[in-house]
Amino acid sequence: MGPLARDLAGCMQQGQQMITIDGTFGEGGGQVLRTALSLAALTGSPFRIEKIRGNRRNPGLRQQHLTCVHAAAAICEARVEGDETGSGELLFRPTRSPRPGAYAFDICTAGSTSLVLQTVLPVLASLDAPSTVAIRGGTHNPMAPPVPFLQTSFLPVLAGMGFHAEVILKRYGFYPKGGGQITCAIAPRSPGAPLDLAGRLPVTALRAAILLSGLPEHIAAREKQILSTEGGMREEEIDTIMLAQGQPGNAVWVTAAQGPCTAVFTGFGERGKLAEQVARDALAGAGFHLASGYAVEEHLADQLLLYLAIRADGRFAASRLNLHGRTNMEIIRRFLPVSFHQTRLEGEAVLVSCR
């Protein structure tokens, strides 16, 4: 256990009182559970969550969420009750400090490998010895951070804060079959520096990529046309990744480099959805964010909050803070003695600081 993890655990060992969480709070989805699992494993604080995903059409635990539970439990040898498909209540009680090591988890569905990694990464990245994690499942999922977001946007910012990890995409996995795999090598945490992304930053590079697997090539051609005519992108700024074999899948992402940040905006193909709309979805997210001039987009903002809280310092200006982010702040405060401060900027932009 590293010095940081020991300090965090020491903050919360005043009787180890059970933390009770309403799973319908805020956005009421899996993020509430994942953040609680991460911080329980890191601090040793037991928690009970009720009405899990109670705001969703299919409430309760699904296989992806169970994998997150079992992954966090493996790291801190937690005692768990209620870890069954469809369960609306879970009791999670760590029995030891988190332990580095070589871990492997299989979601057994097309559930997001990124979200399972999201659960264990803040814990393992806070320790003083390296770890490796291999996860099987979906790699490019709607409603979850795709692997290019982890590699290009999220992990480079974390490295500057002292949290070091490298994700390698071993095999692509698309909905509904899954079968993809990622590996993550996690280094011991270094001192790093407080995150400071408070001002506007110019865009220094704008690129796009089209991923096509097991589908006709004309889909990529149509998406490239939209990126060119409606996004103003030159041919040399658009990469095309063609997978000759494998399950059907399609995604388009636009990346915008601003100082130390690279924002990633993704559109996903699905049955009945026009190729043109996939490209337009990626462009729409990019357009809103780039108009603000700030470097942190709403999905990266949501992901950074937990690491700001672990360090208990830093600030960033985001083009928007969504309900996931605001919910995350409240769950974090249940486990850690930190405060977040929000200052409204122009439009929907907001400056977030942690202390």
Number of C-alpha atoms within 10 A of each C-alpha: 17 18 12 17 23 17 12 20 23 12 15 17 12 9 7 14 11 13 16 13 20 18 25 19 17 17 20 21 20 22 22 25 25 23 21 27 26 25 27 26 32 31 26 28 26 24 23 20 21 19 19 25 28 20 16 13 7 10 18 23 25 17 18 22 24 19 23 25 25 17 24 29 23 17 21 22 18 24 13 16 13 16 20 15 13 16 18 18 20 22 18 26 23 24 15 14 19 27 21 22 13 12 15 11 18 19 21 16 20 22 30 30 33 22 22 26 23 19 25 25 22 20 25 31 25 30 25 18 16 19 20 19 20 19 25 26 29 32 30 29 25 17 8 16 23 22 22 20 22 20 15 17 22 22 18 18 18 20 16 16 22 21 24 22 23 15 21 15 15 14 16 21 28 25 20 14 15 24 22 23 20 22 20 19 17 24 20 18 22 16 11 14 14 15 20 13 20 18 12 16 18 13 16 10 12 17 18 26 22 24 18 21 19 14 17 10 11 10 18 23 15 17 21 26 17 19 27 15 10 12 19 10 17 14 13 8 14 17 15 14 13 15 15 10 9 13 17 18 22 22 26 27 27 26 22 22 19 20 14 12 21 24 25 26 24 28 22 21 23 15 6 6 10 14 23 18 16 24 30 20 18 23 23 15 19 22 12 13 22 19 10 21 18 25 28 29 27 20 21 23 22 22 17 19 23 23 19 23 21 23 21 18 19 20 21 23 28 29 26 24 22 17 14 20 22 15 19 22 20 15 22 22 14 15 23 19 14 17 15 19 11 14 10 12 14 8 10 13 21 20 20 21 22 21 15
